[in-house]
Amino acid sequence: MAIIAPSILSANFLHLERDIEMINKSEADWFHLDVMDGRFVPNISFGLPVISAMKKSAQKTFDVHLMIVEPEKYFEDFAKSGADILTVHLEASTHLHRSLQAIKALGMKAGVAINPHTPVSFLEDTIQDIDLVCMMSVNPGFGGQKFIPQTLNKIKTLKDIIVRNNASTLIEIDGGVTLDNALSILQAGADVLVAGNTVFASPNPTETIQQLKAIGK
């Protein structure tokens, strides 16, 4: 069954507690939290104080995606703020293996995100140490973009790497996930669907989450 992770980047920040409560009561599994620094990606989102405040109301897993340079400087801070899964970008991590070990040592699961242009073969040597691969299916930085079709082939290739290495890594797809393409994404081998605009622009977000969850059954 697919894991559904609504992206808080698309939530209404004026009514954030209301949206958190909606996710708490819905069939969603995780909160997906995009942290952007305006350097690694051309946008700035939110950081540690917002995540710490959210944790007081949220009742589900915090899946924190760091789109920042030098992420290793902040691992301990994100652990303290409530991250359950901490994902760093392969493109921003000079010493990826060291980062994965450091994240796990702090009691979090370790994720690696890759941009659309990055080959999944780059993950072969570390796949057994990765709990989650966050595959960007749009160019990172902004919500509401269209899904890049080539992602489906990348999912299949990554799934093969995971199986060949006897790893238990989850594949998460982030960007442009809709009710129309969710089935093809899951059939390609994905485990986790990040949904931002699809959920929060819906007239009935709870029902949309329920529909996404049903696709994965």
C-alpha positions as CSV (number, residue, x, y, z in Angstrom):
1,M,0.0,0.0,0.0
2,A,1.3,3.4,-1.0
3,I,2.5,5.9,1.7
4,I,0.9,9.3,1.1
5,A,2.9,12.3,2.2
6,P,1.1,15.7,1.7
7,S,3.6,18.5,1.1
8,I,3.3,21.3,3.6
9,L,4.8,23.7,1.1
10,S,1.4,23.9,-0.5
11,A,-0.5,24.4,2.7
12,N,-2.1,27.7,3.8
13,F,0.5,29.2,6.1
14,L,-2.1,31.5,7.6
15,H,-4.1,28.5,8.7
16,L,-1.3,26.0,9.2
17,E,-2.7,24.4,12.4
18,R,-6.0,23.8,10.6
19,D,-4.1,22.0,7.7
20,I,-2.1,20.0,10.2
21,E,-5.2,18.8,11.9
22,M,-6.7,17.9,8.5
23,I,-3.7,15.7,7.8
24,N,-3.9,14.2,11.3
25,K,-7.5,13.1,10.7
26,S,-6.9,12.0,7.1
27,E,-5.6,8.7,5.7
28,A,-2.2,10.4,5.0
29,D,0.8,8.7,6.5
30,W,3.5,11.4,6.7
31,F,4.0,15.1,6.6
32,H,6.5,16.1,3.9
33,L,8.4,19.2,4.8
34,D,10.5,21.0,2.2
35,V,13.3,23.1,3.6
36,M,14.8,25.5,1.0
37,D,17.6,28.0,1.6
38,G,17.5,30.1,-1.6
39,R,21.0,28.8,-2.6
40,F,20.7,25.2,-3.5
41,V,17.2,26.0,-5.0
42,P,15.9,29.4,-6.1
43,N,13.4,29.7,-3.4
44,I,13.2,30.0,0.4
45,S,10.5,28.1,2.4
46,F,10.6,27.6,6.2
47,G,13.1,26.2,8.7
48,L,13.6,24.9,12.2
49,P,11.2,27.2,14.2
50,V,8.2,26.3,12.0
51,I,9.0,22.6,12.1
52,S,9.4,22.6,15.9
53,A,6.0,24.4,16.2
54,M,4.3,22.0,13.8
55,K,5.6,19.0,15.8
56,K,3.5,20.1,18.8
57,S,0.3,19.5,16.8
58,A,1.3,16.9,14.2
59,Q,0.6,13.2,15.0
60,K,2.4,11.6,12.0
61,T,5.9,11.0,10.7
62,F,7.9,14.1,9.8
63,D,9.6,13.5,6.4
64,V,12.0,16.4,6.2
65,H,13.6,17.1,2.8
66,L,16.6,19.4,2.9
67,M,17.1,21.4,-0.3
68,I,20.0,23.3,1.2
69,V,23.8,23.6,0.8
70,E,26.0,22.1,3.5
71,P,23.1,20.2,5.1
72,E,25.5,18.3,7.5
73,K,25.8,21.5,9.6
74,Y,22.2,21.1,10.7
75,F,21.5,17.4,11.3
76,E,21.4,17.7,15.0
77,D,19.1,20.8,14.9
78,F,16.6,19.0,12.7
79,A,16.7,15.9,14.9
80,K,15.8,18.2,17.9
81,S,13.1,19.9,15.9
82,G,11.3,16.6,15.3
83,A,12.4,15.1,12.0
84,D,11.8,11.4,11.8
85,I,13.3,11.0,8.3
86,L,16.0,13.5,7.1
87,T,16.7,13.6,3.4
88,V,19.8,15.3,1.9
89,H,20.4,16.0,-1.8
90,L,23.1,13.8,-3.4
91,E,24.1,17.0,-5.4
92,A,24.7,18.9,-2.1
93,S,26.5,16.2,-0.2
94,T,30.2,15.9,-0.8
95,H,30.6,13.0,1.7
96,L,27.3,11.2,1.3
97,H,28.2,8.0,3.2
98,R,29.4,10.1,6.2
99,S,26.1,12.1,6.1
100,L,24.0,9.0,6.1
101,Q,25.8,7.6,9.1
102,A,25.5,10.9,11.0
103,I,21.8,11.1,10.3
104,K,21.2,7.6,11.6
105,A,23.4,8.1,14.6
106,L,21.0,10.9,15.7
107,G,18.0,8.4,15.6
108,M,16.5,9.5,12.3
109,K,16.0,7.5,9.1
110,A,18.4,8.7,6.3
111,G,17.1,9.7,2.9
112,V,18.8,10.8,-0.3
113,A,17.1,13.1,-2.9
114,I,18.2,13.3,-6.5
115,N,17.4,16.0,-9.1
116,P,15.8,15.1,-12.5
117,H,19.2,15.2,-14.3
118,T,21.0,12.9,-11.8
119,P,21.4,9.2,-12.8
120,V,20.1,6.8,-10.2
121,S,23.3,4.7,-10.8
122,F,25.1,7.2,-8.6
123,L,23.3,5.6,-5.7
124,E,24.5,2.1,-6.3
125,D,27.4,2.2,-3.8
126,T,25.3,3.6,-0.9
127,I,21.9,2.0,-1.5
128,Q,22.1,-0.4,1.4
129,D,22.6,2.6,3.8
130,I,19.7,4.6,2.4
131,D,16.3,4.3,3.9
132,L,14.5,6.5,1.4
133,V,15.3,7.8,-2.1
134,C,13.4,11.0,-2.8
135,M,13.3,11.2,-6.6
136,M,12.5,14.6,-7.8
137,S,10.0,14.4,-10.7
138,V,10.1,18.2,-11.2
139,N,13.0,20.6,-10.9
140,P,13.2,21.4,-7.2
141,G,12.3,24.8,-5.8
142,F,8.6,25.4,-6.5
143,G,5.3,23.6,-6.2
144,G,2.7,23.2,-8.9
145,Q,5.0,21.9,-11.7
146,K,4.3,19.2,-14.2
147,F,5.6,15.7,-13.7
148,I,8.6,14.8,-15.9
149,P,7.7,11.5,-17.7
150,Q,11.2,10.2,-17.8
151,T,10.9,9.7,-14.1
152,L,9.0,6.5,-14.7
153,N,12.0,4.9,-16.3
154,K,14.2,6.1,-13.5
155,I,11.9,4.5,-10.9
156,K,12.2,1.2,-12.7
157,T,16.0,1.4,-12.8
158,L,16.3,2.4,-9.2
159,K,13.9,-0.5,-8.2
160,D,16.3,-2.9,-10.0
161,I,19.3,-1.5,-8.0
162,I,17.4,-1.9,-4.7
163,V,16.4,-5.5,-5.5
164,R,19.9,-6.5,-6.8
165,N,21.5,-5.2,-3.6
166,N,18.9,-6.7,-1.3
167,A,18.2,-3.3,0.1
168,S,14.9,-2.2,1.8
169,T,15.1,1.4,0.5
170,L,11.7,3.1,-0.1
171,I,11.3,5.1,-3.4
172,E,9.5,8.4,-2.9
173,I,8.3,10.6,-5.8
174,D,8.2,14.3,-5.2
175,G,6.7,16.7,-7.8
176,G,3.7,16.8,-10.1
177,V,1.9,13.8,-8.5
178,T,-1.8,13.8,-9.4
179,L,-4.7,11.4,-9.2
180,D,-4.2,10.8,-13.0
181,N,-0.6,9.7,-12.8
182,A,-0.4,8.1,-9.4
183,L,-1.1,4.6,-10.6
184,S,1.6,4.6,-13.3
185,I,4.1,5.9,-10.7
186,L,3.2,3.1,-8.2
187,Q,3.2,0.5,-11.0
188,A,6.8,1.6,-11.9
189,G,7.9,0.7,-8.4
190,A,7.4,3.8,-6.2
191,D,6.4,3.4,-2.5
192,V,5.7,7.0,-1.3
193,L,3.8,9.7,-3.1
194,V,4.4,13.3,-2.1
195,A,1.4,15.4,-3.1
196,G,1.3,19.2,-2.6
197,N,-1.1,21.1,-4.9
198,T,-3.1,17.9,-5.7
199,V,-4.1,17.8,-2.0
200,F,-4.2,21.5,-0.9
201,A,-5.8,22.9,-4.1
202,S,-8.5,20.3,-3.9
203,P,-12.0,21.5,-2.8
204,N,-11.9,18.4,-0.4
205,P,-8.3,17.6,0.6
206,T,-9.3,14.8,2.9
207,E,-11.2,13.1,0.1
208,T,-8.3,13.6,-2.3
209,I,-5.9,11.9,0.2
210,Q,-8.4,9.1,0.5
211,Q,-8.4,8.7,-3.3
212,L,-4.6,8.7,-3.5
213,K,-4.5,6.1,-0.8
214,A,-7.0,3.9,-2.6
215,I,-4.9,3.9,-5.8
216,G,-2.1,2.2,-3.9
217,K,-4.3,-0.7,-2.6
